[in-house]
Amino acid sequence: MSASADRGSPPVLAPLVQRAVAVGSLAALVQLAFVYRKVHVNGTFAWASRDLYWTSPLANITLLVGLVLFLWMAGRWIRAVREPAVVDTAVGAVGGLAALLVVGGLAEWAVLLLALGVGVQWSRMREGWAGQVRRWVTVGGMAVGVLCITGGLLERVTRARRAGDAVGAAPDGPNVLVIIWDTVRAANLGLYGYARATTPELDKLAKDGVTWDWAMAPAPWTLPSHCSMFTGLHPGEHSCRWDDPLRGAPETVAAVFRRQGWRTGGFVANPFYTTHETGLHRGFDVWEDFRLTPRQLLLSSTLMQTAIARDLLTGDGWEARTRALRQFKLRGDPKPLSDRKLATHVTDEFLAWQGGDSRPFFAVLNLFDAHDPYDPPPPWNTRFSPQPDRVALYDGGIAFMDHELGRLLKTLEGRGILDNTIVVVTSDHGEMFGEHDLGNHGHALYMPLLHVPLVVRYPARLAAGARSEATVGLRDLAATLLDLAGIGAAPGIEGQSIVATVGAPRDTTDGGHLALAETERSKLFWTSGPARHGAMHSLIDDTFHYIRDGKGREELYRYRQDLPEATDLAPSDTARTAWYRAKLGTVSRRLVR
């Protein structure tokens, strides 16, 4: 009588574990093949970590070995699961499901049926030539898992060592720290007249530096705005789009600093449009995007990206989780769920990196805590209301990032380097909360999306407490940083320094202190914004804001007196509207289409 048939005896564990390792590794191989095709063949985003090629096998192995151990323990009490064939069927079905989830166009019932078929066939491969095939598949799958995991760990070690390699002699220049509060509009900051005290630490920083009252984002969403800030190019002059990373040969400000001898590091929290796939890491020694945590590890498996797994992980209370079990949905958001990276984590990563070397640094931090779904951690989630609405939660996210700003600056001061650091706090774009009947971002070019904070502290060059009323575009940020750092103009970096606008009088002539903003046709399926009709463009000077949408419809606002942009002047002021229409064609060499 076989061991599996003995009363009270579970099946032999080791072979079951080996086959689970093999199935998990091979399922991950299918996932990695689809990710490779998406990124390297189709040239679009998979929103995947660089570690996916080893964390995906490890995640699948962990889940399937866990399933084996559960069934093996259950076999001590439940006779039905004592047979190895039952365990193999379960492992094969779950592994097959992990692989099939990457295939688009299949109905959920078809995916489940096919996965069950994979499990049944896998369990039947026991004797004869089929058994021999299963043994070879098991050996091959285990080898794939070992190679991927070992190679991934070695690559991480090698990457960390390469990050410390210096380029050129250490410069005699300041540190540069750029902090980008993702999705933060100026209107919700105390520094810009907001009623709530959202930014006490930023207010302190502004007293020691310069505040630009009218800084404008180059685009209403993350990727093209970051690309413009990093290169000095208008959105229409680089490749950054909804589905396209930074391509070609544009120079980046990080690459310039690196060649001059600065250490360069990027520490980012936006898991979609600041990852290494976007090309924003170009020129950085270190680019820390996804966290490497047990949660992130498990989320590397397609099984944990199903709708039911997401609802169970993120559901609010037992009722939501029970509903998820009843509905049992597989297909979820195509953008993968990741382990959330809070401002605390980003700050800690930067401070650990900065403290490891005395060379001057150029660092960029992207903080994501004010972004939809507006879920700041306690106590910031109830800072402005015990039962907060969306705006109160948004403000809480801003206050949380501001708190971390204070901790960061205090640490740099304690290390004795704050006064020799150019500190920049800004945002990539704003957010809408009902203005023009719109919410969120990425779909229009109104002031709530373009008007962003800009504070720069550098005692060696900038007067404390100064404010500039000039309209400036963040496209000029790269050139400004090179100016302040003493490098000056660099080949390939477009734009011009805005330092000279400090103390300069406001220019009330048409086109004075001009900023350009653009966006491509919106691909946000839930939006009803004007960008759904096609690419949009706008010009902002010290008095007027001109907008043209994809249908050719024009709007003109005297935004400083009408910040909600409630009164459209285009129908009545046709001459001025025509002037901006003509000017638009001369400002950018290649507009977004």
Backbone torsions as a table, in degrees:
resi	resn	phi	psi	omega
1	MET	NA	134.6	-179.3
2	SER	-71.2	159.6	179.8
3	ALA	-60.7	-34.7	-177.4
4	SER	-69.8	-18.7	-178.5
5	ALA	-95.5	-12.2	178.6
6	ASP	-62.5	140.4	-179.0
7	ARG	-64.2	127.8	177.8
8	GLY	78.3	3.8	-176.6
9	SER	-105.3	119.3	176.5
10	PRO	-74.1	165.9	179.1
11	PRO	-65.7	159.1	177.6
12	VAL	-61.4	130.9	-168.8
13	LEU	-78.9	-43.6	-169.4
14	ALA	-56.6	-48.4	179.4
15	PRO	-62.2	-35.2	179.0
16	LEU	-65.6	-41.8	178.6
17	VAL	-64.5	-41.7	179.8
18	GLN	-60.6	-44.6	-179.6
19	ARG	-68.7	-34.1	176.4
20	ALA	-64.3	-40.9	176.9
21	VAL	-60.5	-43.4	-178.8
22	ALA	-65.9	-46.1	-178.8
23	VAL	-63.4	-43.7	178.9
24	GLY	-61.4	-40.4	-179.9
25	SER	-67.2	-41.7	-178.5
26	LEU	-70.6	-36.4	175.1
27	ALA	-62.3	-39.7	177.5
28	ALA	-65.3	-35.0	179.6
29	LEU	-61.7	-39.5	175.9
30	VAL	-63.0	-45.5	178.5
31	GLN	-59.0	-45.0	-177.7
32	LEU	-65.8	-34.1	177.5
33	ALA	-64.3	-41.3	178.3
34	PHE	-67.3	-40.2	178.3
35	VAL	-64.2	-42.4	178.8
36	TYR	-60.8	-44.4	179.5
37	ARG	-62.9	-41.8	-178.0
38	LYS	-63.3	-43.0	-174.6
39	VAL	-83.2	-49.5	-169.3
40	HIS	-95.2	-19.8	178.1
41	VAL	-101.7	-52.2	-179.9
42	ASN	-80.4	-19.8	176.9
43	GLY	71.3	29.9	179.3
44	THR	-120.0	-168.5	-174.5
45	PHE	-97.8	142.1	170.1
46	ALA	-109.4	-7.9	-177.7
47	TRP	52.2	47.6	-175.7
48	ALA	-115.4	145.9	176.9
49	SER	-69.5	151.0	173.2
50	ARG	-61.2	-21.7	-178.7
51	ASP	-86.9	0.7	-173.1
52	LEU	-58.0	-34.8	-174.2
53	TYR	-68.5	-12.9	171.4
54	TRP	-116.5	-26.8	178.3
55	THR	-74.9	-30.1	178.5
56	SER	-64.6	-50.2	174.7
57	PRO	-59.1	-41.9	-178.3
58	LEU	-64.8	-38.7	178.5
59	ALA	-64.7	-46.9	179.1
60	ASN	-62.7	-41.5	178.8
61	ILE	-61.8	-44.1	-180.0
62	THR	-60.3	-45.7	-178.0
63	LEU	-67.5	-42.6	-177.1
64	LEU	-74.7	-38.2	175.1
65	VAL	-65.0	-37.6	175.0
66	GLY	-60.7	-40.7	177.1
67	LEU	-62.6	-42.4	178.9
68	VAL	-61.9	-45.9	-179.7
69	LEU	-63.0	-38.8	178.2
70	PHE	-62.7	-48.0	-179.2
71	LEU	-67.3	-36.3	179.3
72	TRP	-63.8	-42.7	177.4
73	MET	-67.9	-39.6	179.5
74	ALA	-63.9	-28.4	-179.9
75	GLY	-63.5	-16.7	177.3
76	ARG	-70.6	-22.8	-176.6
77	TRP	-121.0	-22.7	-176.9
78	ILE	-113.2	112.6	-174.4
79	ARG	-61.4	-33.2	-173.7
80	ALA	-64.2	-25.1	-176.2
81	VAL	-103.9	16.7	179.4
82	ARG	-80.3	-21.8	-177.4
83	GLU	-76.9	134.1	176.6
84	PRO	-56.3	-32.0	-178.5
85	ALA	-62.0	-35.0	179.2
86	VAL	-66.8	-44.8	179.3
87	VAL	-64.5	-43.5	179.5
88	ASP	-63.0	-38.6	178.0
89	THR	-62.2	-44.7	180.0
90	ALA	-63.9	-45.5	-179.5
91	VAL	-64.2	-45.2	179.8
92	GLY	-63.5	-39.3	-179.6
93	ALA	-67.5	-44.6	-179.9
94	VAL	-68.4	-41.3	175.9
95	GLY	-63.3	-41.6	176.1
96	GLY	-62.3	-39.0	176.6
97	LEU	-61.5	-42.9	179.1
98	ALA	-58.5	-39.0	179.9
99	ALA	-74.8	-41.7	-175.5
100	LEU	-71.4	-21.8	-178.3
101	LEU	-64.2	-20.0	179.7
102	VAL	-83.8	-9.5	-177.9
103	VAL	-86.8	119.5	179.2
104	GLY	-81.6	160.9	174.0
105	GLY	86.0	-2.1	179.2
106	LEU	-97.6	136.1	175.3
107	ALA	-66.8	155.6	-176.8
108	GLU	-62.7	-39.5	179.7
109	TRP	-64.6	-33.4	179.1
110	ALA	-69.3	-39.6	178.4
111	VAL	-62.2	-45.8	-179.3
112	LEU	-65.6	-39.9	-179.8
113	LEU	-66.5	-43.9	178.3
114	LEU	-64.4	-40.3	178.9
115	ALA	-62.4	-41.0	177.2
116	LEU	-63.9	-39.1	177.3
117	GLY	-62.8	-40.3	176.5
118	VAL	-60.5	-43.2	-179.7
119	GLY	-63.4	-43.3	180.0
120	VAL	-63.6	-45.6	-179.5
121	GLN	-65.6	-37.6	179.2
122	TRP	-63.9	-39.5	-179.2
123	SER	-71.3	-27.0	-178.9
124	ARG	-78.1	-16.1	-177.2
125	MET	-80.9	77.7	-174.4
126	ARG	-119.5	-34.6	-173.0
127	GLU	-128.2	163.1	177.9
128	GLY	66.2	-149.4	-178.0
129	TRP	-65.0	-33.0	178.2
130	ALA	-64.2	-40.1	177.8
131	GLY	-65.3	-37.7	177.4
132	GLN	-64.5	-41.3	177.6
133	VAL	-61.1	-43.1	-178.8
134	ARG	-64.3	-37.0	178.2
135	ARG	-63.7	-42.6	178.8
136	TRP	-68.0	-38.8	176.7
137	VAL	-62.8	-39.7	179.2
138	THR	-63.4	-46.4	179.5
139	VAL	-63.1	-45.2	179.8
140	GLY	-64.0	-43.3	179.3
141	GLY	-63.6	-41.9	177.0
142	MET	-62.6	-39.1	178.6
143	ALA	-64.1	-41.4	177.1
144	VAL	-59.2	-45.7	-180.0
145	GLY	-61.9	-45.2	-179.4
146	VAL	-63.9	-43.6	-178.7
147	LEU	-65.0	-44.0	-179.2
148	CYS	-63.5	-47.7	-176.6
149	ILE	-68.4	-44.7	178.9
150	THR	-64.5	-45.3	179.4
151	GLY	-62.4	-38.6	179.6
152	GLY	-64.4	-43.0	179.9
153	LEU	-66.3	-40.1	177.5
154	LEU	-65.0	-38.6	179.8
155	GLU	-64.5	-38.4	178.2
156	ARG	-63.0	-41.1	178.3
157	VAL	-64.5	-43.9	179.5
158	THR	-64.3	-40.4	178.6
159	ARG	-61.5	-42.0	179.7
160	ALA	-65.3	-37.8	178.9
161	ARG	-69.4	-41.1	179.2
162	ARG	-64.0	-31.4	-177.5
163	ALA	-62.7	-24.6	-179.6
164	GLY	-87.8	-4.1	-179.3
165	ASP	-69.3	126.9	-178.8
166	ALA	-81.8	149.3	174.2
167	VAL	-119.7	106.7	-179.2
168	GLY	81.0	171.0	179.8
169	ALA	-71.8	151.7	178.5
170	ALA	-62.0	127.8	-176.7
171	PRO	-80.2	158.5	173.2
172	ASP	-97.4	72.7	-175.7
173	GLY	-144.7	173.7	-177.2
174	PRO	-79.6	162.0	167.3
175	ASN	-73.6	155.9	177.8
176	VAL	-130.9	123.1	-178.7
177	LEU	-127.1	114.9	179.7
178	VAL	-110.2	117.5	-179.3
179	ILE	-110.1	117.3	-177.0
180	ILE	-108.8	112.0	175.4
181	TRP	-85.3	101.1	-175.3
182	ASP	-59.8	128.7	171.4
183	THR	71.8	27.4	-177.7
184	VAL	-105.8	119.3	177.8
185	ARG	-91.6	151.0	-177.7
186	ALA	-63.8	-31.7	-173.5
187	ALA	-61.2	-20.4	-177.6
188	ASN	-102.9	20.4	178.2
189	LEU	-113.3	137.6	177.9
190	GLY	-57.7	-32.6	179.3
191	LEU	-60.0	-24.5	-178.3
192	TYR	-110.4	21.8	172.4
193	GLY	95.8	9.6	-179.2
194	TYR	-71.0	144.6	-175.5
195	ALA	-69.8	-35.6	-179.7
196	ARG	-81.1	143.7	179.9
197	ALA	-83.4	73.8	-176.7
198	THR	-82.0	-23.2	-169.1
199	THR	-135.8	59.0	178.6
200	PRO	-62.4	-34.2	-179.8
201	GLU	-72.9	-38.8	176.1
202	LEU	-65.3	-36.6	177.1
203	ASP	-60.5	-40.4	177.7
204	LYS	-65.0	-42.7	178.9
205	LEU	-61.1	-40.7	-178.3
206	ALA	-63.6	-31.9	178.8
207	LYS	-65.8	-22.7	178.7
208	ASP	-102.4	2.6	-177.0
209	GLY	-141.7	-152.9	-177.1
210	VAL	-116.5	136.7	174.9
211	THR	-111.5	126.8	171.5
212	TRP	-93.8	118.2	-175.2
213	ASP	-73.3	-24.3	-173.8
214	TRP	-133.0	62.1	174.6
215	ALA	-86.7	137.2	-175.3
216	MET	-120.1	131.6	174.9
217	ALA	-70.9	145.8	179.2
218	PRO	-76.8	-13.7	-179.9
219	ALA	-154.2	159.1	-177.1
220	PRO	-91.3	15.1	174.5
221	TRP	-150.3	172.3	-159.0
222	THR	-65.2	-57.7	-166.7
223	LEU	-62.9	-53.8	-179.3
224	PRO	-64.0	-30.4	178.5
225	SER	-66.9	-46.3	176.9
226	HIS	-62.1	-43.4	-179.5
227	CYS	-59.9	-40.8	178.8
228	SER	-68.0	-40.3	178.1
229	MET	-64.1	-33.8	-176.5
230	PHE	-82.2	-25.0	-174.2
231	THR	-114.0	-22.0	-173.2
232	GLY	82.7	3.0	179.5
233	LEU	-86.8	149.1	169.5
234	HIS	-67.5	156.5	178.0
235	PRO	-54.2	-33.5	179.6
236	GLY	-74.7	-6.8	-176.7
237	GLU	-104.9	-2.3	174.7
238	HIS	-126.3	176.9	-169.6
239	SER	-93.9	-3.4	-170.9
240	CYS	-68.2	116.6	-177.5
241	ARG	-136.9	-176.9	179.0
242	TRP	-56.8	-36.1	-176.9
243	ASP	-118.7	9.8	-173.3
244	ASP	-129.3	134.3	177.3
245	PRO	-84.0	-177.3	174.1
246	LEU	-71.8	113.5	-176.8
247	ARG	-114.6	174.8	174.3
248	GLY	75.7	-148.8	-172.3
249	ALA	-119.0	28.5	176.6
250	PRO	-61.6	136.7	175.1
251	GLU	-73.4	147.1	175.2
252	THR	-117.2	152.8	-178.8
253	VAL	-65.0	-31.3	177.7
254	ALA	-63.9	-40.9	179.6
255	ALA	-63.7	-37.7	177.9
256	VAL	-63.6	-48.9	179.2
257	PHE	-61.2	-39.5	-178.7
258	ARG	-64.2	-43.2	179.0
259	ARG	-63.9	-28.6	179.4
260	GLN	-82.3	-1.1	175.0
261	GLY	106.3	-2.7	177.5
262	TRP	-72.9	143.6	165.3
263	ARG	-72.4	142.5	-177.8
264	THR	-126.8	130.0	-179.2
265	GLY	-141.7	138.6	175.8
266	GLY	-121.1	133.6	-177.1
267	PHE	-133.8	105.6	-165.2
268	VAL	-127.1	148.0	-177.1
269	ALA	-113.0	-20.0	178.9
270	ASN	-68.1	112.7	-172.6
271	PRO	-81.5	1.2	-176.2
272	PHE	-114.3	-48.6	-171.6
273	TYR	-122.2	22.3	167.1
274	THR	-131.5	13.5	-178.5
275	THR	-76.4	173.8	-179.1
276	HIS	-60.7	-27.6	-179.9
277	GLU	-62.4	-26.1	-175.8
278	THR	-75.3	-14.3	-176.2
279	GLY	85.5	-1.5	-179.8
280	LEU	-67.1	-17.9	-178.5
281	HIS	-75.8	-3.8	-175.5
282	ARG	-59.3	123.6	179.1
283	GLY	93.3	-3.0	-178.8
284	PHE	-99.1	134.5	173.5
285	ASP	-65.3	-40.9	-176.8
286	VAL	-127.9	133.9	174.9
287	TRP	-137.2	98.5	-176.7
288	GLU	-95.9	110.4	179.4
289	ASP	-110.6	-80.5	-177.9
290	PHE	-75.2	143.9	174.6
291	ARG	-74.8	152.7	174.3
292	LEU	-109.7	90.2	-175.7
293	THR	-131.8	164.7	175.7
294	PRO	-56.8	-38.0	179.2
295	ARG	-65.3	-46.0	178.9
296	GLN	-63.1	-36.6	178.0
297	LEU	-59.3	-50.0	-179.1
298	LEU	-65.8	-34.2	179.5
299	LEU	-70.2	-7.6	175.8
300	SER	-72.3	-17.8	178.1
301	SER	-84.3	140.3	176.4
302	THR	-62.8	-25.1	178.9
303	LEU	-62.5	-34.3	-178.5
304	MET	-86.1	-2.5	177.5
305	GLN	-101.0	1.2	176.2
306	THR	-67.3	158.0	-179.4
307	ALA	-60.9	-39.5	-178.5
308	ILE	-66.9	-41.1	179.0
309	ALA	-65.2	-41.2	178.7
310	ARG	-62.0	-44.7	-178.8
311	ASP	-65.2	-36.7	177.9
312	LEU	-68.9	-35.0	-179.8
313	LEU	-75.8	-39.3	-171.2
314	THR	-109.4	-3.4	-177.6
315	GLY	-61.1	145.7	-178.6
316	ASP	-94.7	91.8	177.3
317	GLY	95.2	170.7	-176.9
318	TRP	-67.9	-32.2	-179.3
319	GLU	-61.6	-44.2	179.7
320	ALA	-65.7	-38.4	-179.7
321	ARG	-71.0	-37.6	176.3
322	THR	-64.3	-40.6	178.0
323	ARG	-63.3	-37.4	178.3
324	ALA	-63.5	-39.4	178.7
325	LEU	-66.7	-39.5	179.4
326	ARG	-65.9	-42.0	-176.9
327	GLN	-75.0	-37.4	177.0
328	PHE	47.5	62.0	177.9
329	LYS	-93.3	140.3	178.0
330	LEU	-96.3	-47.0	-173.7
331	ARG	-75.5	123.4	177.8
332	GLY	-119.0	-160.2	177.9
333	ASP	-62.4	133.5	179.1
334	PRO	-64.3	-21.9	175.7
335	LYS	-82.2	123.3	-173.9
336	PRO	-64.0	144.9	171.7
337	LEU	-74.1	140.3	179.2
338	SER	-132.7	164.1	177.7
339	ASP	-70.3	119.1	-172.8
340	ARG	-58.2	136.0	-179.6
341	LYS	-109.9	105.0	-177.5
342	LEU	-80.5	166.6	176.3
343	ALA	-56.8	-33.5	177.3
344	THR	-59.6	-44.7	-178.7
345	HIS	-65.8	-43.9	-179.8
346	VAL	-61.9	-45.5	179.8
347	THR	-61.5	-43.7	179.6
348	ASP	-63.3	-42.0	178.4
349	GLU	-59.9	-46.7	-179.1
350	PHE	-63.5	-46.9	-176.5
351	LEU	-64.2	-37.1	176.8
352	ALA	-65.0	-41.9	179.2
353	TRP	-67.9	-45.4	-177.2
354	GLN	-62.7	-38.1	-177.9
355	GLY	-74.4	-4.5	-176.6
356	GLY	-89.8	-1.9	-175.3
357	ASP	-159.0	142.9	-178.5
358	SER	-91.1	-3.9	-179.6
359	ARG	-66.9	150.4	175.0
360	PRO	-58.0	146.5	-176.7
361	PHE	-123.9	153.8	166.5
362	PHE	-120.1	117.4	-175.4
363	ALA	-132.2	144.6	175.7
364	VAL	-123.3	130.6	176.3
365	LEU	-118.6	129.1	173.8
366	ASN	-113.6	120.2	-179.3
367	LEU	-110.3	138.8	-165.0
368	PHE	-118.3	12.5	-167.5
369	ASP	-78.1	-12.8	176.4
370	ALA	-99.0	2.1	-178.8
371	HIS	-78.9	149.9	171.5
372	ASP	-50.3	132.8	22.2
373	PRO	-94.9	24.2	175.2
374	TYR	54.5	72.5	-175.3
375	ASP	-136.3	66.8	179.2
376	PRO	-68.6	154.0	-179.9
377	PRO	-73.4	159.4	174.1
378	PRO	-61.5	147.5	-0.1
379	PRO	-88.3	7.9	-173.2
380	TRP	-71.3	-21.3	-179.4
381	ASN	-69.8	-22.3	178.1
382	THR	-120.1	20.3	-175.8
383	ARG	-63.2	-36.3	-174.7
384	PHE	-108.6	-3.5	176.8
385	SER	-169.7	137.5	177.1
386	PRO	-67.9	-25.8	174.8
387	GLN	-126.3	75.3	-168.6
388	PRO	-70.3	143.9	168.9
389	ASP	-89.7	-172.6	-175.7
390	ARG	-62.2	-40.1	-178.9
391	VAL	-68.2	-40.5	178.9
392	ALA	-64.7	-36.9	176.2
393	LEU	-68.6	-40.7	175.9
394	TYR	-59.0	-46.6	178.6
395	ASP	-63.4	-35.7	176.6
396	GLY	-63.9	-37.9	175.7
397	GLY	-63.5	-40.8	177.5
398	ILE	-63.6	-44.8	-179.9
399	ALA	-62.4	-37.0	177.7
400	PHE	-64.2	-45.7	177.8
401	MET	-63.6	-37.6	178.0
402	ASP	-63.5	-40.7	177.1
403	HIS	-59.1	-44.5	179.3
404	GLU	-67.1	-31.3	174.1
405	LEU	-59.3	-45.4	178.8
406	GLY	-60.7	-42.8	178.6
407	ARG	-63.6	-41.9	-179.9
408	LEU	-62.8	-48.6	-177.6
409	LEU	-64.9	-38.2	178.7
410	LYS	-64.4	-38.2	178.5
411	THR	-66.1	-44.0	178.4
412	LEU	-63.6	-36.8	177.2
413	GLU	-64.9	-41.6	178.0
414	GLY	-64.7	-28.0	177.6
415	ARG	-84.7	-2.6	175.2
416	GLY	77.3	22.6	-175.8
417	ILE	-122.2	-0.4	-174.1
418	LEU	-61.9	-45.5	-176.3
419	ASP	-69.4	-16.1	175.8
420	ASN	-103.6	26.6	179.6
421	THR	-125.6	126.9	171.0
422	ILE	-77.0	111.5	-178.4
423	VAL	-105.7	123.8	179.3
424	VAL	-120.1	130.1	171.6
425	VAL	-121.8	123.7	-178.9
426	THR	-152.2	-168.9	177.2
427	SER	-140.6	158.9	179.6
428	ASP	-85.7	-25.5	178.4
429	HIS	-173.9	173.8	179.9
430	GLY	-104.1	-151.9	-176.0
431	GLU	-150.9	153.8	178.8
432	MET	-116.9	139.6	179.9
433	PHE	-129.6	57.6	176.0
434	GLY	103.2	-12.7	176.3
435	GLU	-60.8	134.8	-177.2
436	HIS	55.4	26.8	179.9
437	ASP	60.8	33.7	-178.6
438	LEU	-124.3	154.6	173.3
439	GLY	-133.6	167.8	177.7
440	ASN	67.4	-142.5	-175.1
441	HIS	-159.4	176.3	176.3
442	GLY	90.1	2.4	-170.2
443	HIS	-127.8	3.8	-176.6
444	ALA	-159.9	178.1	-179.4
445	LEU	-130.3	35.8	178.1
446	TYR	-80.9	165.7	-174.8
447	MET	-56.2	-40.2	179.0
448	PRO	-57.6	-21.3	179.5
449	LEU	-94.4	-23.8	-173.7
450	LEU	-105.3	-32.7	-175.9
451	HIS	-78.8	110.9	-173.5
452	VAL	-127.5	161.7	178.5
453	PRO	-72.9	152.9	171.2
454	LEU	-152.2	110.3	177.4
455	VAL	-127.4	132.0	179.1
456	VAL	-129.5	127.4	176.7
457	ARG	-116.3	123.8	173.9
458	TYR	-160.8	92.9	-173.1
459	PRO	-55.4	-27.6	-177.3
460	ALA	-69.3	-22.9	-175.3
461	ARG	-127.6	-23.9	-170.9
462	LEU	-118.5	133.3	-178.4
463	ALA	-69.7	138.4	-179.4
464	ALA	-69.2	134.2	174.4
465	GLY	79.3	7.0	-179.0
466	ALA	-75.8	151.8	175.2
467	ARG	-132.2	141.0	178.3
468	SER	-112.6	131.1	178.1
469	GLU	-92.9	-0.5	-179.1
470	ALA	-70.1	143.6	171.8
471	THR	-77.4	123.8	-179.4
472	VAL	-129.4	151.3	177.7
473	GLY	-107.4	141.0	-179.9
474	LEU	-69.6	-8.7	169.3
475	ARG	-55.5	-29.1	-177.7
476	ASP	-87.2	5.7	-177.3
477	LEU	-63.9	-43.5	-178.0
478	ALA	-59.5	-47.6	179.6
479	ALA	-63.4	-35.6	179.2
480	THR	-65.4	-42.8	179.5
481	LEU	-64.3	-41.9	178.5
482	LEU	-64.7	-36.8	176.6
483	ASP	-63.4	-51.5	-177.4
484	LEU	-64.2	-33.3	-178.8
485	ALA	-79.2	-6.2	178.3
486	GLY	87.1	7.2	178.3
487	ILE	-82.8	-37.3	-179.7
488	GLY	81.3	-164.9	-177.8
489	ALA	-61.2	140.0	179.4
490	ALA	-126.0	136.1	178.3
491	PRO	-56.3	132.4	177.7
492	GLY	93.7	-16.6	177.7
493	ILE	-95.4	115.1	-178.1
494	GLU	-85.5	174.8	178.8
495	GLY	89.4	-180.0	179.8
496	GLN	-141.8	154.7	-178.4
497	SER	-64.2	142.5	178.5
498	ILE	-102.5	8.4	-179.9
499	VAL	-57.5	-37.5	-176.8
500	ALA	-66.8	-15.8	179.5
501	THR	-77.1	-12.5	177.9
502	VAL	-70.2	120.5	-178.6
503	GLY	85.0	-8.0	179.0
504	ALA	-77.4	145.6	179.4
505	PRO	-68.9	153.5	176.7
506	ARG	-64.4	136.9	-179.1
507	ASP	-97.6	110.3	-176.8
508	THR	-94.0	3.9	177.0
509	THR	-78.3	152.8	177.8
510	ASP	-60.2	125.8	177.2
511	GLY	90.7	-2.5	178.6
512	GLY	-70.5	140.6	-179.4
513	HIS	46.2	61.8	-169.7
514	LEU	-86.7	137.4	173.4
515	ALA	-123.5	142.5	179.0
516	LEU	-113.1	138.1	173.1
517	ALA	-131.4	143.8	-177.5
518	GLU	-144.1	158.8	169.1
519	THR	-154.6	148.2	176.9
520	GLU	-79.2	177.4	177.0
521	ARG	-58.9	131.2	-175.5
522	SER	-69.0	137.1	174.7
523	LYS	-110.2	15.8	177.3
524	LEU	-81.0	107.6	-170.4
525	PHE	-65.4	-21.0	-176.1
526	TRP	-90.0	-5.7	-171.5
527	THR	-90.1	153.1	172.7
528	SER	-117.8	18.8	-176.8
529	GLY	-67.8	164.0	-176.3
530	PRO	-64.2	-22.3	-179.8
531	ALA	-68.8	-8.4	176.8
532	ARG	-67.3	-19.5	-179.4
533	HIS	-84.9	-12.7	-177.8
534	GLY	145.2	-175.4	-178.0
535	ALA	-61.6	148.7	179.6
536	MET	-125.9	152.7	179.8
537	HIS	-140.7	148.0	175.5
538	SER	-146.6	151.7	174.0
539	LEU	-120.9	135.2	177.8
540	ILE	-128.5	124.3	172.1
541	ASP	-115.5	-162.2	-174.8
542	ASP	-74.6	-3.3	-178.9
543	THR	-131.2	-44.7	-170.9
544	PHE	-116.9	155.4	174.8
545	HIS	-126.4	115.1	-178.8
546	TYR	-105.9	134.6	-179.7
547	ILE	-130.6	137.8	171.8
548	ARG	-130.3	126.7	-178.1
549	ASP	-97.0	-176.0	-174.4
550	GLY	-67.3	-18.6	176.5
551	LYS	-91.9	1.5	-177.4
552	GLY	85.7	3.2	177.9
553	ARG	-70.1	135.0	-175.6
554	GLU	-114.7	146.3	175.6
555	GLU	-134.6	148.8	179.5
556	LEU	-141.9	127.4	-176.9
557	TYR	-130.8	142.1	169.9
558	ARG	-90.2	80.7	-161.2
559	TYR	-69.6	-26.6	-177.5
560	ARG	-72.2	-27.2	174.3
561	GLN	-96.1	-13.5	-175.4
562	ASP	-137.6	66.4	-174.8
563	LEU	-62.3	-33.9	173.9
564	PRO	-68.1	-10.2	-178.2
565	GLU	54.2	54.8	-179.1
566	ALA	-87.5	-23.6	-175.6
567	THR	-114.2	107.7	179.2
568	ASP	-82.5	118.9	-177.6
569	LEU	-90.6	-7.9	-174.5
570	ALA	-59.3	-41.9	-179.1
571	PRO	-63.5	-31.8	-176.6
572	SER	-95.1	-34.2	-177.9
573	ASP	-102.5	70.4	-174.3
574	THR	-70.0	-31.3	-179.3
575	ALA	-67.2	-46.4	179.7
576	ARG	-66.9	-37.8	177.9
577	THR	-61.6	-41.2	178.5
578	ALA	-64.6	-35.8	179.2
579	TRP	-63.6	-44.5	179.2
580	TYR	-68.6	-34.1	176.7
581	ARG	-59.5	-44.6	179.5
582	ALA	-69.6	-39.1	-179.2
583	LYS	-64.2	-36.0	-178.7
584	LEU	-56.5	-39.7	-178.6
585	GLY	-69.4	-14.5	-178.4
586	THR	-103.9	-12.9	-174.7
587	VAL	-77.8	-44.6	-178.0
588	SER	-109.3	138.6	179.8
589	ARG	-72.3	-25.8	-178.9
590	ARG	-151.0	101.9	-178.6
591	LEU	-72.9	153.7	172.9
592	VAL	-61.0	135.4	178.4
593	ARG	-110.0	NA	NA
